Amino acid sequence: MSDNHFHGRLRSAAPGLFWLGVVMALLGLAAILFPIVATLAATALVGWLILIFGLFALFGAFSIHGTGPFFAALLLGLLALAAGSFLLFSPLTGAVALTLIAGVILMFQGAFELVFAAEMRPARGWAGMLLSGIASIVVALIIIDGWPAISLIALGILLGVNFLTTGIAYIATARAFKA
């Protein structure tokens, strides 16, 4: 195995990467087994995060001087509050929107993992990362193709598959670089 700075950093991070992989794989299995619960949980989590951001942005607006920046920050806070509230109080419709967003994010994650695998090559474990990247891109294409009809279960299942494959790739990478 070629030893360089990147490989040395992976070797030192291997134990943490292994346990992160285990947790991600277990969460992925749970999401696959209970897709509706996983979809609604993801929608609620995102709703709460956006709502909390909106509150901070709204209160932060009052510390900004100048009419234009104040109203821009105020509008951002109000829009975030509305979006967070929408996701929390209309979780089924919110799941449709989040499913499409997830498809786009998974496409970018897959591209990142393909580049990461190319950087790791020829070290052991690079093929696992390559497969994870390919799986992320396939998942993204499935989401986009079936949207919006499959939104209630798709987000949970597809996020579960993504977490599972990413977890397995992290475990394989950690084992390949075990100190």
Backbone bond lengths (Angstrom), bond angles and torsions (degrees), N, CA, C in turn:
res aa  C-N    CA-C-N  psi(-1)  N-CA   C-N-CA  omega(-1)  CA-C   N-CA-C  phi
1 M - - - 1.446 - - 1.519 107.46 -
2 S 1.300 116.31 131.41 1.454 122.25 176.56 1.514 108.97 -66.21
3 D 1.327 117.21 130.27 1.458 120.37 -178.60 1.517 109.14 -108.28
4 N 1.302 116.40 119.99 1.452 121.64 175.58 1.523 108.63 -138.16
5 H 1.324 116.15 -176.65 1.469 120.45 -176.45 1.538 111.82 -59.69
6 F 1.337 116.19 -42.78 1.463 120.53 -179.92 1.522 111.29 -61.39
7 H 1.318 116.55 -43.75 1.465 120.73 179.70 1.528 110.55 -66.18
8 G 1.326 116.69 -37.38 1.469 120.07 176.80 1.520 111.86 -62.73
9 R 1.319 116.09 -40.19 1.476 119.77 177.55 1.522 110.60 -66.86
10 L 1.319 117.58 -38.78 1.463 120.24 177.01 1.526 110.84 -64.30
11 R 1.328 115.86 -40.60 1.471 120.23 179.80 1.533 110.13 -61.04
12 S 1.323 117.92 -43.02 1.466 120.01 -178.54 1.534 111.70 -72.34
13 A 1.323 117.12 -25.58 1.468 120.81 -179.83 1.524 112.75 -92.00
14 A 1.324 118.24 -1.31 1.466 122.27 -173.07 1.531 114.08 -55.56
15 P 1.347 120.62 -44.93 1.472 118.06 -179.61 1.530 113.02 -61.41
16 G 1.318 117.11 -43.52 1.464 119.82 178.54 1.509 111.94 -66.55
17 L 1.328 116.63 -39.03 1.453 121.45 178.61 1.530 110.75 -64.53
18 F 1.336 116.37 -37.13 1.466 120.69 178.14 1.535 110.32 -61.73
19 W 1.342 116.94 -50.61 1.466 119.83 -177.00 1.521 111.92 -69.20
20 L 1.326 117.81 -33.28 1.459 120.42 173.23 1.524 109.44 -61.68
21 G 1.322 116.97 -41.60 1.461 121.36 177.73 1.518 112.58 -62.64
22 V 1.335 116.93 -41.25 1.468 120.77 178.79 1.528 110.08 -62.32
23 V 1.331 117.03 -47.12 1.472 121.06 -179.06 1.527 110.29 -63.37
24 M 1.335 116.91 -44.27 1.464 119.48 179.60 1.525 111.69 -63.55
25 A 1.327 117.62 -40.06 1.462 120.58 179.06 1.530 111.42 -64.92
26 L 1.332 117.23 -41.77 1.468 120.77 178.48 1.525 111.48 -65.97
27 L 1.322 117.30 -42.34 1.463 120.11 176.45 1.522 110.84 -63.28
28 G 1.320 116.17 -37.88 1.460 120.28 177.53 1.516 112.38 -62.57
29 L 1.330 116.81 -43.88 1.468 120.37 177.59 1.522 111.46 -62.15
30 A 1.332 116.93 -42.85 1.464 120.70 178.91 1.526 111.18 -61.90
31 A 1.322 117.28 -42.07 1.469 121.16 179.44 1.525 111.58 -65.77
32 I 1.323 117.45 -37.16 1.462 120.89 178.86 1.536 110.35 -67.84
33 L 1.321 117.03 -39.29 1.468 120.69 -179.29 1.523 112.78 -72.25
34 F 1.330 117.51 -30.51 1.463 122.24 -178.08 1.530 109.75 -129.11
35 P 1.354 117.80 69.94 1.463 120.26 -171.29 1.527 115.05 -67.08
36 I 1.331 117.71 -36.82 1.467 119.11 -179.50 1.524 109.49 -67.68
37 V 1.324 117.06 -43.21 1.462 121.10 177.52 1.524 109.74 -61.38
38 A 1.330 116.81 -43.22 1.467 120.44 -179.89 1.523 111.14 -64.62
39 T 1.329 117.46 -40.57 1.466 121.20 178.62 1.517 110.57 -63.36
40 L 1.330 116.84 -48.19 1.468 119.99 -178.89 1.522 111.79 -68.24
41 A 1.331 117.36 -35.03 1.467 120.38 176.82 1.526 110.64 -65.33
42 A 1.326 116.79 -42.56 1.464 120.29 178.43 1.526 110.69 -63.67
43 T 1.332 116.26 -40.95 1.464 120.44 178.56 1.528 110.66 -63.71
44 A 1.325 116.79 -43.86 1.466 120.20 179.34 1.527 111.39 -65.34
45 L 1.319 117.28 -42.09 1.461 120.63 179.75 1.527 111.08 -60.85
46 V 1.311 116.51 -47.92 1.465 120.39 179.35 1.527 109.72 -64.01
47 G 1.328 117.06 -40.69 1.467 120.33 177.82 1.518 112.00 -58.73
48 W 1.320 117.12 -46.22 1.468 120.59 179.24 1.524 111.83 -64.59
49 L 1.321 116.74 -42.29 1.464 119.66 179.39 1.529 111.78 -61.79
50 I 1.317 116.85 -43.88 1.466 120.36 179.40 1.525 110.05 -67.87
51 L 1.324 117.57 -39.03 1.464 121.06 178.64 1.532 110.98 -63.00
52 I 1.304 117.22 -45.19 1.469 121.19 178.63 1.528 110.35 -63.51
53 F 1.333 116.64 -43.73 1.462 119.52 175.65 1.523 110.52 -57.46
54 G 1.327 116.05 -44.25 1.465 120.52 179.94 1.518 112.78 -59.22
55 L 1.322 116.38 -40.89 1.472 119.78 177.47 1.526 111.25 -62.80
56 F 1.328 116.64 -46.32 1.464 119.86 178.86 1.532 111.20 -63.55
57 A 1.327 116.72 -41.92 1.460 120.12 179.45 1.517 111.10 -65.38
58 L 1.326 117.07 -39.31 1.463 121.32 179.62 1.527 110.68 -64.28
59 F 1.316 117.23 -48.44 1.459 119.98 179.19 1.526 111.39 -68.18
60 G 1.330 116.73 -35.17 1.461 120.53 178.40 1.525 112.47 -66.17
61 A 1.321 116.99 -27.78 1.464 120.59 179.98 1.523 111.47 -59.60
62 F 1.315 116.67 -32.65 1.465 120.12 -176.49 1.526 112.68 -74.97
63 S 1.322 117.67 -6.18 1.463 120.29 175.73 1.527 111.64 -99.30
64 I 1.322 116.61 1.28 1.465 121.58 -177.83 1.524 109.14 -94.66
65 H 1.330 115.34 133.61 1.461 121.10 179.11 1.523 109.38 -97.13
66 G 1.280 116.37 142.58 1.459 122.32 -179.47 1.513 110.11 104.91
67 T 1.311 115.70 133.84 1.461 121.41 -174.45 1.521 112.47 -61.89
68 G 1.335 117.67 -48.71 1.469 121.21 -177.60 1.516 112.69 -61.16
69 P 1.341 117.94 -55.33 1.467 118.95 179.67 1.534 112.83 -62.01
70 F 1.334 117.24 -36.50 1.466 120.16 178.75 1.526 110.60 -60.67
71 F 1.346 115.82 -50.44 1.464 118.54 -177.79 1.529 112.41 -68.05
72 A 1.324 117.35 -32.39 1.469 119.73 176.46 1.529 110.06 -64.95
73 A 1.331 116.68 -45.70 1.468 120.25 179.24 1.529 110.79 -66.95
74 L 1.325 116.42 -38.43 1.459 120.58 177.77 1.527 110.43 -62.99
75 L 1.323 116.73 -43.92 1.465 121.25 178.58 1.524 111.05 -63.57
76 L 1.334 117.40 -42.36 1.463 120.93 177.60 1.525 110.46 -59.38
77 G 1.327 116.96 -46.14 1.460 121.01 179.23 1.520 112.10 -61.56
78 L 1.337 116.41 -44.01 1.471 120.33 -179.43 1.531 111.37 -67.00
79 L 1.338 116.68 -39.92 1.472 119.34 178.01 1.526 111.20 -65.62
80 A 1.330 116.76 -40.00 1.467 119.62 178.50 1.529 110.43 -66.29
81 L 1.328 117.08 -40.27 1.475 119.71 176.07 1.521 110.58 -60.51
82 A 1.322 116.65 -42.84 1.464 120.46 179.86 1.531 110.67 -65.51
83 A 1.326 117.13 -44.22 1.468 120.09 -179.24 1.525 111.32 -64.83
84 G 1.338 117.28 -43.81 1.461 120.62 178.29 1.513 111.59 -63.00
85 S 1.322 116.03 -43.52 1.472 120.43 178.45 1.524 110.70 -63.12
86 F 1.331 116.44 -41.48 1.460 120.77 178.29 1.524 111.02 -57.79
87 L 1.338 116.49 -46.91 1.468 119.78 -179.29 1.527 111.31 -64.69
88 L 1.333 116.77 -37.09 1.465 119.66 -178.52 1.520 112.79 -75.00
89 F 1.334 117.34 -36.40 1.459 120.07 -175.74 1.526 113.84 -97.29
90 S 1.315 117.66 -11.54 1.468 122.69 175.13 1.524 108.69 -131.92
91 P 1.341 116.28 64.56 1.471 118.28 -172.46 1.528 114.20 -63.80
92 L 1.321 118.66 -30.97 1.464 119.39 -179.37 1.527 111.17 -69.66
93 T 1.327 116.36 -45.05 1.462 120.03 176.93 1.526 110.09 -67.58
94 G 1.324 116.04 -38.21 1.457 120.24 176.97 1.521 111.78 -62.24
95 A 1.328 116.25 -36.26 1.467 120.36 178.78 1.524 111.15 -63.42
96 V 1.331 116.59 -34.26 1.466 120.26 177.94 1.530 109.86 -63.64
97 A 1.328 116.26 -46.01 1.473 120.13 179.73 1.528 110.84 -66.53
98 L 1.322 116.73 -43.90 1.462 119.82 -178.51 1.521 112.46 -67.27
99 T 1.325 116.67 -29.92 1.463 119.81 178.37 1.529 110.17 -63.41
100 L 1.311 116.58 -42.55 1.463 119.79 178.05 1.532 110.48 -66.28
101 I 1.317 117.21 -42.96 1.461 121.13 178.23 1.529 109.98 -61.62
102 A 1.322 116.75 -41.27 1.469 120.48 179.00 1.523 110.78 -61.48
103 G 1.325 117.06 -39.41 1.456 119.79 177.77 1.522 112.15 -58.95
104 V 1.306 116.18 -42.44 1.467 120.60 179.09 1.529 110.28 -66.91
105 I 1.331 116.90 -44.77 1.472 120.53 -179.77 1.532 110.69 -62.43
106 L 1.326 117.20 -43.33 1.460 120.20 -179.82 1.524 111.84 -64.12
107 M 1.320 117.15 -31.77 1.465 120.33 176.48 1.534 109.25 -63.37
108 F 1.336 117.10 -44.58 1.461 120.91 178.43 1.533 111.40 -67.16
109 Q 1.336 117.01 -39.83 1.464 119.46 178.22 1.523 110.10 -62.12
110 G 1.311 117.10 -43.42 1.458 120.41 178.53 1.520 111.91 -59.67
111 A 1.320 116.34 -41.94 1.468 119.95 177.75 1.528 110.25 -62.73
112 F 1.334 117.48 -42.92 1.465 121.23 177.82 1.523 110.55 -60.06
113 E 1.330 117.40 -45.99 1.458 120.52 -177.92 1.529 111.79 -66.32
114 L 1.315 118.06 -32.47 1.465 120.38 175.54 1.534 110.56 -65.01
115 V 1.318 116.14 -42.45 1.468 120.07 177.56 1.529 110.05 -66.05
116 F 1.343 117.08 -41.51 1.466 121.78 178.88 1.526 110.03 -60.70
117 A 1.327 117.17 -42.92 1.465 121.04 178.86 1.532 110.57 -62.97
118 A 1.319 116.74 -40.53 1.467 120.24 178.98 1.529 110.60 -64.30
119 E 1.324 117.81 -36.82 1.468 121.79 177.94 1.529 110.93 -68.52
120 M 1.332 117.38 -35.77 1.464 121.92 -178.69 1.525 112.25 -72.76
121 R 1.317 116.72 -29.74 1.448 122.00 -174.53 1.513 111.15 -59.98
122 P 1.281 121.27 134.23 1.452 132.06 14.85 1.527 113.69 -99.63
123 A 1.314 118.72 16.38 1.458 121.30 -178.40 1.526 110.66 -62.05
124 R 1.334 115.00 151.28 1.468 119.07 176.18 1.523 108.68 -59.44
125 G 1.313 116.46 146.25 1.454 121.54 177.32 1.518 113.97 94.62
126 W 1.340 117.82 -11.06 1.459 118.90 -177.63 1.521 111.59 -66.80
127 A 1.332 117.09 -30.42 1.465 120.51 -178.98 1.531 111.16 -67.10
128 G 1.326 117.05 -34.43 1.470 119.90 176.68 1.514 111.63 -63.32
129 M 1.321 116.92 -41.23 1.454 120.72 177.82 1.523 110.60 -67.54
130 L 1.338 116.48 -37.79 1.457 121.22 176.76 1.531 110.30 -61.13
131 L 1.330 116.67 -46.42 1.466 120.44 178.88 1.517 111.58 -62.82
132 S 1.330 117.35 -38.32 1.460 120.35 177.68 1.524 110.90 -63.30
133 G 1.331 116.64 -41.68 1.459 120.42 178.26 1.521 111.81 -63.04
134 I 1.318 115.67 -42.93 1.465 119.85 178.16 1.530 110.07 -63.99
135 A 1.344 116.92 -42.57 1.464 120.76 179.48 1.530 110.85 -62.30
136 S 1.327 117.66 -40.46 1.469 120.66 179.17 1.520 111.09 -62.13
137 I 1.313 116.54 -41.15 1.459 119.94 179.46 1.529 110.79 -68.52
138 V 1.328 117.59 -40.35 1.468 120.82 177.18 1.530 110.44 -62.51
139 V 1.336 116.56 -43.39 1.468 121.14 178.30 1.521 109.87 -59.89
140 A 1.320 117.29 -43.71 1.465 121.02 179.07 1.526 111.10 -60.47
141 L 1.314 116.85 -42.45 1.460 120.09 179.91 1.533 111.64 -67.06
142 I 1.331 117.42 -36.29 1.473 121.18 176.63 1.521 110.22 -64.03
143 I 1.328 116.71 -43.69 1.469 120.59 178.76 1.522 110.25 -59.44
144 I 1.317 116.19 -50.69 1.463 120.38 -175.40 1.532 110.71 -65.08
145 D 1.334 117.73 -37.40 1.458 121.32 -179.59 1.535 112.59 -67.73
146 G 1.331 118.07 -39.39 1.454 120.90 -175.89 1.516 115.37 -93.67
147 W 1.320 116.74 -3.84 1.456 121.75 -176.56 1.512 110.36 -69.25
148 P 1.315 122.09 139.19 1.460 130.37 2.44 1.528 114.14 -95.84
149 A 1.331 116.94 -3.16 1.466 121.04 -171.90 1.527 113.41 -59.45
150 I 1.308 117.93 -32.95 1.463 120.76 -174.21 1.532 113.51 -98.59
151 S 1.322 116.68 11.82 1.465 120.70 -169.71 1.523 115.00 -62.13
152 L 1.318 120.02 -33.75 1.464 120.35 -175.03 1.525 112.32 -67.86
153 I 1.322 117.49 -37.49 1.460 118.40 178.92 1.525 113.33 -104.97
154 A 1.315 115.87 -23.19 1.463 119.20 -173.55 1.517 112.65 -62.64
155 L 1.308 116.91 -44.25 1.459 119.23 -177.09 1.525 110.74 -58.99
156 G 1.331 117.01 -46.03 1.459 120.31 178.77 1.518 113.02 -63.90
157 I 1.328 116.57 -47.45 1.470 120.06 -179.04 1.524 111.24 -65.90
158 L 1.311 115.78 -48.02 1.457 118.80 -175.11 1.519 112.51 -70.13
159 L 1.314 117.45 -37.09 1.462 118.79 173.73 1.530 109.86 -65.58
160 G 1.331 116.01 -37.26 1.464 119.74 176.88 1.515 112.03 -61.51
161 V 1.324 117.07 -45.76 1.466 120.78 177.89 1.527 110.02 -61.72
162 N 1.334 115.86 -42.87 1.458 119.16 179.56 1.524 111.74 -63.26
163 F 1.336 117.30 -45.60 1.470 120.36 177.94 1.521 110.58 -62.24
164 L 1.325 116.99 -40.97 1.466 120.66 -179.23 1.530 111.14 -63.78
165 T 1.333 117.53 -49.29 1.460 119.44 -178.55 1.523 111.99 -67.62
166 T 1.325 117.04 -37.42 1.465 119.57 177.25 1.520 109.99 -66.33
167 G 1.328 117.31 -41.52 1.463 120.80 177.61 1.515 111.87 -60.67
168 I 1.324 116.46 -44.22 1.468 120.47 178.83 1.533 110.30 -63.66
169 A 1.332 116.72 -40.89 1.468 120.02 178.89 1.526 111.04 -63.80
170 Y 1.334 117.38 -40.61 1.461 120.50 178.70 1.530 111.05 -66.14
171 I 1.323 116.37 -39.95 1.467 119.87 177.67 1.532 109.82 -62.93
172 A 1.331 116.75 -45.52 1.471 120.16 179.74 1.522 111.24 -63.56
173 T 1.316 117.07 -39.64 1.466 120.49 178.43 1.513 110.36 -65.62
174 A 1.332 117.13 -44.46 1.470 120.81 179.72 1.538 110.99 -62.05
175 R 1.314 116.20 -41.08 1.478 119.22 179.05 1.524 111.35 -66.59
176 A 1.341 116.86 -35.96 1.453 119.84 179.90 1.535 111.92 -68.50
177 F 1.333 116.51 -28.50 1.464 120.55 -177.70 1.522 112.54 -110.34
178 K 1.317 116.86 20.47 1.466 121.61 -178.44 1.528 109.86 -57.58
179 A 1.331 113.64 131.25 1.476 119.20 -176.99 1.521 111.56 -72.10
